[in-house]
């Protein structure tokens, strides 16, 4: 069986994801009790409250699986080599075809874990297109509404948060 892919995280992002996972796991018994309570209210086919709690449970279980996968093989602030190519954990400055520039961290997103710094996932269309690029390289990625955008890598540096 293949080893899970390593996920680069800052310490703050790792801590945030661990807290969220712990909260969701602690909430499981509360949801189970609520499901049992709603089950007692009668015909399940016409019980909107029961269906709503079951949907909430399904959403939370999906998030638990996602968090467990992210946290399975973390690389916590292991600074990337400064080999000059784009990889997770790099702070990137890029220029879009319209002339705008943006600086962001290429890493797994965790709400609020990186302060005001913009974060793009390596799995996002932009992040994925930049993997392996070097300063000066131009890459193209797909836009959500169709079409493509060209972006030039202006600067690459390891993130030191």
C-alpha positions as CSV (number, residue, x, y, z in Angstrom):
1,X,0.0,0.0,0.0
2,X,1.3,3.5,-0.8
3,X,2.4,5.8,1.9
4,X,0.1,8.8,2.4
5,X,1.4,11.9,0.7
6,X,3.0,14.4,3.1
7,X,1.1,17.6,3.8
8,X,3.1,20.8,4.5
9,X,1.6,22.8,7.4
10,X,2.7,25.6,9.6
11,X,2.7,24.9,13.3
12,X,-0.4,27.2,13.6
13,X,-2.2,25.4,10.8
14,X,-1.4,22.1,12.4
15,X,-2.6,23.2,15.8
16,X,-5.8,24.7,14.3
17,X,-6.6,21.4,12.4
18,X,-5.9,19.3,15.5
19,X,-8.3,21.5,17.6
20,X,-11.0,21.2,15.0
21,X,-10.6,17.5,14.8
22,X,-10.8,17.1,18.6
23,X,-13.9,19.3,18.7
24,X,-15.6,17.3,16.0
25,X,-14.7,14.0,17.7
26,X,-16.1,15.3,21.0
27,X,-19.3,16.3,19.3
28,X,-20.0,12.8,18.0
29,X,-21.9,11.6,21.1
30,X,-24.0,14.8,21.2
31,X,-25.1,14.2,17.6
32,X,-25.8,10.5,18.3
33,X,-27.9,11.4,21.3
34,X,-29.8,14.0,19.2
35,X,-30.4,11.4,16.5
36,X,-31.8,9.0,19.0
37,X,-34.0,11.7,20.4
38,X,-35.4,12.7,17.0
39,X,-35.9,9.0,16.1
40,X,-38.4,8.8,19.0
41,X,-40.6,11.5,17.5
42,X,-42.3,9.2,15.0
43,X,-42.3,8.4,11.3
44,X,-38.7,9.0,10.1
45,X,-39.9,9.7,6.5
46,X,-41.7,12.8,7.7
47,X,-39.3,13.9,10.4
48,X,-37.4,16.9,9.1
49,X,-35.6,17.4,12.4
50,X,-34.2,13.8,12.2
51,X,-33.1,14.3,8.6
52,X,-31.4,17.6,9.5
53,X,-29.4,16.0,12.3
54,X,-28.4,13.1,10.1
55,X,-27.2,15.5,7.4
56,X,-25.2,17.4,10.0
57,X,-23.7,14.1,11.2
58,X,-22.8,13.2,7.6
59,X,-21.1,16.6,7.1
60,X,-19.2,16.3,10.3
61,X,-18.0,12.7,9.6
62,X,-16.8,13.8,6.1
63,X,-14.8,16.7,7.7
64,X,-13.4,14.3,10.3
65,X,-12.1,12.0,7.5
66,X,-10.7,15.0,5.7
67,X,-8.9,16.2,8.8
68,X,-7.6,12.8,9.6
69,X,-6.2,12.5,6.1
70,X,-4.5,15.9,6.3
71,X,-3.0,15.1,9.7
72,X,-1.9,11.6,8.8
73,X,1.5,12.5,7.4
74,X,2.2,16.2,8.3
75,X,5.4,18.0,7.5
76,X,5.2,20.7,10.2
77,X,7.2,23.8,9.1
78,X,9.9,21.6,7.5
79,X,11.4,24.3,5.4
80,X,11.6,23.4,1.8
81,X,15.0,23.2,0.2
82,X,15.9,26.5,-1.4
83,X,16.5,24.7,-4.7
84,X,14.7,27.4,-6.5
85,X,11.6,25.5,-7.6
86,X,8.0,25.8,-6.3
87,X,7.0,23.3,-3.7
88,X,4.6,23.4,-0.7
89,X,5.9,25.6,2.0
90,X,7.2,28.3,-0.3
91,X,6.2,31.9,-0.2
92,X,5.5,32.9,-3.9
93,X,5.2,36.2,-5.7
94,X,3.4,35.8,-9.0
95,X,2.4,38.2,-11.8
96,X,-0.9,37.6,-13.5
97,X,-1.4,38.3,-17.2
98,X,-3.3,41.5,-16.4
99,X,-0.2,42.9,-14.6
100,X,-1.4,42.4,-11.0
101,X,1.1,40.8,-8.6
102,X,0.2,38.7,-5.6
103,X,2.3,37.1,-2.8
104,X,0.9,33.9,-1.1
105,X,2.0,30.8,0.8
106,X,1.6,27.5,-1.0
107,X,0.4,25.2,1.7
108,X,-2.7,23.4,3.1
109,X,-5.3,25.9,4.1
110,X,-6.6,26.1,7.7
111,X,-8.9,29.0,8.5
112,X,-7.0,31.8,10.3
113,X,-3.9,29.7,10.8
114,X,-1.7,31.9,8.7
115,X,-2.9,35.3,9.9
116,X,-3.4,37.8,7.0
117,X,-1.2,35.8,4.6
118,X,-3.1,34.5,1.6
119,X,-2.8,30.7,1.2
120,X,-3.3,28.6,-1.9
121,X,-3.4,24.8,-1.7
122,X,-1.0,22.8,-3.9
123,X,-4.2,21.0,-5.1
124,X,-5.8,24.2,-6.3
125,X,-5.7,24.9,-10.0
126,X,-3.2,27.7,-9.5
127,X,-1.1,25.9,-6.9
128,X,-1.0,22.7,-8.9
129,X,0.1,24.5,-12.0
130,X,3.0,26.2,-10.2
131,X,4.5,23.0,-8.7
132,X,8.1,22.6,-10.0
133,X,8.2,26.0,-11.6
134,X,11.2,28.3,-11.2
135,X,11.5,32.1,-11.1
136,X,10.7,33.5,-14.5
137,X,8.6,30.5,-15.6
138,X,5.2,31.2,-17.0
139,X,2.4,28.7,-16.3
140,X,-1.2,28.4,-17.2
141,X,-4.1,27.2,-15.1
142,X,-7.9,26.7,-15.6
143,X,-10.4,29.2,-14.2
144,X,-13.6,28.0,-12.5
145,X,-15.9,29.6,-15.2
146,X,-13.8,28.1,-18.0
147,X,-10.9,29.6,-19.8
148,X,-7.4,29.9,-18.6
149,X,-5.1,32.4,-16.9
150,X,-1.3,32.8,-17.4
151,X,0.9,33.6,-14.4
152,X,4.6,34.3,-14.1
153,X,6.6,33.2,-11.1
154,X,8.4,36.4,-9.9
155,X,9.9,35.3,-6.6
156,X,10.2,32.0,-4.7
157,X,11.4,31.8,-1.1
158,X,11.0,29.3,1.8
159,X,8.3,30.4,4.3
160,X,9.6,31.2,7.7
161,X,6.5,31.9,9.7
